[in-house]
């Protein structure tokens, strides 16, 4: 976490330096570069928070699965003939005539 924070702080400092140089030299390309670097820093922080919340959620779900006191219930799969039902097989085939 500290590595990412130091990296973001470094990117923001670099972006501010680029923007300061852009104002002094009156160059649009340096201002654009500073904006892109600062956008990268913001995107890195957004991804960091999203991933950290997801990892926290997944670890909470695994803890719930291990702590669960209900016994394991096997899954019973229905066969094809059971899923059709009794009334569905007695229907005549549909005709496509007009």
C-alpha positions as CSV (number, residue, x, y, z in Angstrom):
1,X,0.0,0.0,0.0
2,X,2.8,2.4,0.8
3,X,4.5,1.7,-2.5
4,X,1.3,2.7,-4.4
5,X,0.9,5.9,-2.3
6,X,4.5,7.0,-2.8
7,X,4.1,6.2,-6.5
8,X,0.9,8.3,-6.8
9,X,2.6,11.2,-4.8
10,X,5.5,11.0,-7.2
11,X,3.2,11.1,-10.3
12,X,1.3,14.1,-8.9
13,X,4.6,15.9,-8.2
14,X,5.8,15.2,-11.7
15,X,2.4,16.4,-13.2
16,X,2.7,19.6,-11.2
17,X,6.2,20.1,-12.5
18,X,5.1,19.5,-16.1
19,X,2.3,22.0,-15.7
20,X,4.6,24.6,-14.2
21,X,7.0,24.2,-17.1
22,X,4.0,24.5,-19.5
23,X,3.0,27.8,-18.0
24,X,6.6,29.2,-18.1
25,X,7.3,28.0,-21.7
26,X,3.7,28.5,-22.9
27,X,3.5,25.0,-24.4
28,X,0.2,23.2,-24.7
29,X,1.9,19.8,-25.0
30,X,3.5,20.0,-21.5
31,X,0.1,20.9,-20.0
32,X,-1.5,18.0,-21.8
33,X,1.3,15.7,-20.5
34,X,0.8,17.0,-16.9
35,X,-3.0,16.3,-17.2
36,X,-2.4,12.8,-18.5
37,X,0.1,12.0,-15.7
38,X,-2.4,13.3,-13.0
39,X,-5.2,11.3,-14.6
40,X,-3.0,8.2,-14.4
41,X,-2.4,8.9,-10.7
42,X,-6.2,9.3,-10.1
43,X,-6.9,6.1,-12.0
44,X,-4.3,4.2,-10.0
45,X,-5.9,5.2,-6.8
46,X,-9.4,4.3,-8.1
47,X,-8.3,0.9,-9.2
48,X,-6.5,0.4,-5.8
49,X,-9.7,1.1,-3.9
50,X,-11.9,-1.0,-6.1
51,X,-9.5,-4.0,-5.8
52,X,-9.1,-3.6,-2.1
53,X,-12.8,-3.6,-1.5
54,X,-13.2,-6.6,-3.8
55,X,-10.5,-8.5,-2.0
56,X,-12.1,-7.6,1.4
57,X,-15.5,-8.8,0.1
58,X,-14.1,-12.1,-1.2
59,X,-12.2,-12.8,2.1
60,X,-15.4,-12.1,4.0
61,X,-17.3,-14.5,1.8
62,X,-14.8,-17.3,2.4
63,X,-14.9,-16.7,6.2
64,X,-18.7,-17.0,6.0
65,X,-18.4,-20.3,4.1
66,X,-16.0,-21.8,6.7
67,X,-18.0,-20.6,9.7
68,X,-21.3,-21.7,8.3
69,X,-22.9,-24.2,10.7
70,X,-25.2,-25.8,8.2
71,X,-24.2,-29.2,6.9
72,X,-23.3,-29.8,3.3
73,X,-26.3,-30.5,1.1
74,X,-25.6,-32.2,-2.2
75,X,-27.1,-30.8,-5.3
76,X,-29.8,-32.9,-6.9
77,X,-29.9,-32.6,-10.7
78,X,-33.1,-33.1,-12.5
79,X,-33.0,-35.4,-15.6
80,X,-34.5,-34.3,-18.9
81,X,-37.6,-36.5,-18.6
82,X,-38.3,-35.1,-15.1
83,X,-38.0,-31.5,-16.2
84,X,-40.6,-31.9,-19.0
85,X,-43.4,-32.9,-16.6
86,X,-46.2,-35.3,-17.3
87,X,-48.5,-33.0,-19.3
88,X,-45.9,-31.7,-21.7
89,X,-45.1,-35.0,-23.4
90,X,-48.7,-35.7,-24.3
91,X,-49.1,-32.7,-26.5
92,X,-49.3,-33.2,-30.3
93,X,-46.5,-31.8,-32.4
94,X,-47.1,-28.3,-33.8
95,X,-47.8,-27.9,-37.5
96,X,-46.3,-25.2,-39.5
97,X,-49.1,-25.1,-42.2
98,X,-51.0,-21.9,-43.0
